[in-house]
């Protein structure tokens, strides 16, 4: 591909088909929706108009602390406690993603956090699935095609991992495509409840695990070897197992002497375990210093299986178009790079192989071909 005939602007990027594998349902609410839902249930918010509320979320998440970042979810989760609220948030998330050019998405969320007003775990899954289906239908009516699956998440600090894993498996024909653990990473490793990984493997159920964000390579190692994770949520700190030559930090892949990989980094790369990297979020939580220096670029140059994601669109005031644009403007990415991470994400989706192939051949490649100046 080449972009010699057309600058890679935000408008051009917005037209490209996108795949997002790491996007939290409770981190992507519209500020106006939060205000309306909070008024209905009497929840007090830190701001009282949509713009001020959006600013509060972004500034609170900019603290550089993952713990402080996670505190912002107290407000979004508080307004997602009824069938109607969950369905609305899911529907709007699908519409917002589709409007941004996303053609495949996985929405992760923790059912155990949405039981405060009497819903059962199964009822929360049903509500989210209803909203997803409504959003997909509404997007189709607007001429946009998108497929969305649920990633059911267990909270690391709680002790409901087995129960949530069973919920995920029970709903594999009800829109749930995978299982995840999330929340405070440091101190709550996959080995906290080691037995669930065998259960999930016995049921041939896809797993992604948050690792390598607030904790280092040891967390990634447990996710890969104990959790048998098919993907790593974030994984940015795998760079701590790589020694870079300071004289050539961004050299072309294949140039000798630019990086020395440790055993874990070799394992992750050798097995092409996808990394669900989230640049803006990682800068906010202190896992990276800037977009320009984010490890995503170096890892991609080293031929790791890199995917690009939003994490929490509300807290980071971001979108897939924004993440791509930032990498183009600040890290020198080209349309080749955007195509590579998009296709890596498509091939890493928690759907069957033939469905991945159709996504790549029938949607992503034709979408890139439609962009003027891009030749596949």
PEQUIJO-V55650 format. One record per pair of residues at least 24 apart in sequence whose ideal C-beta (glycine too) atoms are under 7 Angstrom apart, sorted by the first residue. I is the first residue (numbers start at 1). J is the second residue. D is the distance in whole Angstrom. If there is no record, write none. Layout:
BEGIN
i = [I,I]
j = [J,J]
d = [D,D]
END
This chain:
BEGIN
i = [1,1,1,1,1,1,1,2,2,3,3,3,3,4,5,5,6,6,8,8,10,10,12,13,13,13,14,14,14,15,15,16,16,16,16,16,17,17,17,17,17,17,18,18,18,18,18,18,19,19,19,19,19,19,20,20,20,20,20,20,21,21,21,21,21,21,21,21,22,22,22,22,22,23,23,23,23,23,23,24,24,24,24,25,25,25,25,25,25,25,26,26,26,26,26,27,27,27,27,27,27,27,28,28,28,28,28,29,29,29,30,33,33,33,34,34,34,37,37,38,41,43,43,45,54,57,57,58,58,61,61,61,62,64,64,65,65,66,66,66,67,69,69,69,70,70,72,77,80,81,81,81,82,83,83,83,86,86,86,86,86,87,87,87,87,88,89,90,90,90,90,91,91,91,91,93,94,94,94,94,94,94,95,95,95,97,98,98,98,100,100,100,101,101,102,102,103,103,103,104,104,104,104,105,105,106,106,106,106,106,107,107,107,108,108,108,108,109,110,110,110,110,111,111,111,112,112,112,112,113,121,125,125,125,125,129,129,132,149,149,149,150,150,150,151,151,151,151,152,152,153,153,153,154,155,155,156,156,156,156,156,156,156,157,157,157,161,161,162,162,162,165,165,165,168,169,169,172,177,177,177,178,178,178,178,179,179,180,180,180,180,181,181,182,185,185,185,185,185,185,186,186,189,189,190,190,190,190,191,191,194,197,197,197,201,206,206,208,208,209,210,211,212,212,212,213,213,213,216,217,217,220,221,224,224,224,231,231,231,231,232,232,232,233,234,234,234,235,235,235,236,236,236,236,236,237,238,238,238,239,239,239,241,244,249,250,250,250,252,253,253,253,259,268,269,269,269,272,273,274,274,274,274,275,275,275,275,275,276,276,277,277,277,277,278,278,278,279,279,279,280,280,280,280,281,281,281,284,291,291,291,291,292,292,294,297,300,305,305,306,306,307,307,307,307,308,335,339]
j = [335,336,339,368,374,375,376,373,375,334,335,373,374,373,372,373,372,373,328,335,321,325,371,321,324,325,100,101,321,101,371,101,338,367,368,371,101,103,342,363,364,367,100,101,102,103,320,342,103,104,342,345,346,349,97,102,105,309,310,320,106,231,276,307,309,345,348,349,233,276,278,309,311,105,107,309,310,311,313,108,109,311,312,89,90,93,107,108,109,128,73,76,77,80,109,73,76,311,312,313,314,315,93,96,312,313,314,76,89,314,92,88,89,92,75,76,79,79,85,79,79,78,79,75,317,314,315,315,317,284,315,316,284,285,286,285,286,213,214,285,184,284,285,315,183,184,315,113,114,114,116,117,117,119,123,127,114,124,127,128,131,127,130,131,134,131,131,128,131,132,135,131,134,135,138,135,132,135,136,139,146,148,135,138,139,146,139,144,146,319,320,321,320,321,146,320,145,146,363,147,346,349,359,146,148,149,151,177,178,350,148,150,151,151,153,180,182,153,153,154,155,182,152,164,167,155,158,160,164,155,167,167,171,174,176,174,175,175,175,177,350,175,176,177,177,178,180,208,176,179,180,181,182,181,182,183,181,182,183,184,185,188,192,183,184,188,193,196,193,196,199,196,199,200,205,203,205,205,206,350,351,206,207,208,350,205,207,208,209,210,233,209,210,210,210,211,213,214,215,219,214,215,219,222,222,223,226,227,222,226,226,226,227,228,228,230,350,233,276,233,234,235,236,237,238,237,285,287,240,241,264,264,264,267,268,273,273,274,276,348,273,275,276,276,276,277,278,275,276,277,277,282,287,288,295,287,265,268,275,295,298,299,265,298,298,297,298,301,301,301,302,303,302,304,302,303,304,305,305,305,307,344,348,299,304,305,306,307,307,309,306,307,308,309,309,310,311,323,326,327,316,318,323,326,311,312,316,316,326,327,330,331,330,331,331,331,337,344,348,341,344,341,344,345,348,341,374,368]
d = [5,5,6,7,5,6,6,7,6,6,5,5,7,7,7,4,5,4,5,6,6,5,6,5,5,5,7,6,5,6,6,6,6,6,6,6,6,5,7,6,5,4,7,5,5,7,4,6,7,5,5,4,5,7,7,6,5,5,6,6,5,7,5,6,6,5,7,7,6,4,6,4,6,6,6,6,5,7,7,6,7,7,5,6,6,6,5,7,4,7,6,5,6,6,6,7,7,7,3,7,6,6,5,7,7,4,6,5,6,6,6,7,7,6,7,7,6,4,5,5,6,5,6,6,7,5,5,7,5,5,4,7,5,7,4,7,7,7,5,4,7,6,5,7,7,7,6,5,6,6,5,4,6,7,7,4,6,6,4,5,6,5,5,4,7,6,7,5,3,5,6,4,5,4,7,7,6,3,6,6,6,5,5,6,6,6,4,4,4,5,5,5,7,7,6,6,6,6,5,5,6,6,6,7,5,5,5,6,7,6,6,6,7,4,5,5,7,6,4,7,5,7,6,7,6,6,6,5,6,7,5,7,5,7,7,6,4,6,6,3,6,5,5,7,7,5,5,7,5,6,4,7,5,5,7,5,5,7,4,6,7,4,7,6,6,6,4,5,7,5,7,5,6,6,7,5,5,7,6,4,7,4,6,6,4,6,5,5,7,7,6,6,6,5,6,7,6,4,5,6,5,5,6,5,5,6,5,4,6,6,6,6,5,6,6,5,4,5,7,6,6,6,6,4,6,7,7,5,5,5,5,7,5,7,7,6,7,4,6,6,6,5,6,5,6,7,6,4,7,7,6,5,5,6,6,7,6,6,7,4,7,7,4,7,7,7,6,7,7,5,6,6,6,7,7,7,5,4,6,4,5,6,4,7,6,6,6,7,6,5,6,7,6,7,5,7,4,6,7,7,4,5,6,7,4,6,5,6,5,7,4,6,4,5,7,5,7,5,7,6,6,6,5,4,6,4,6,6]
END
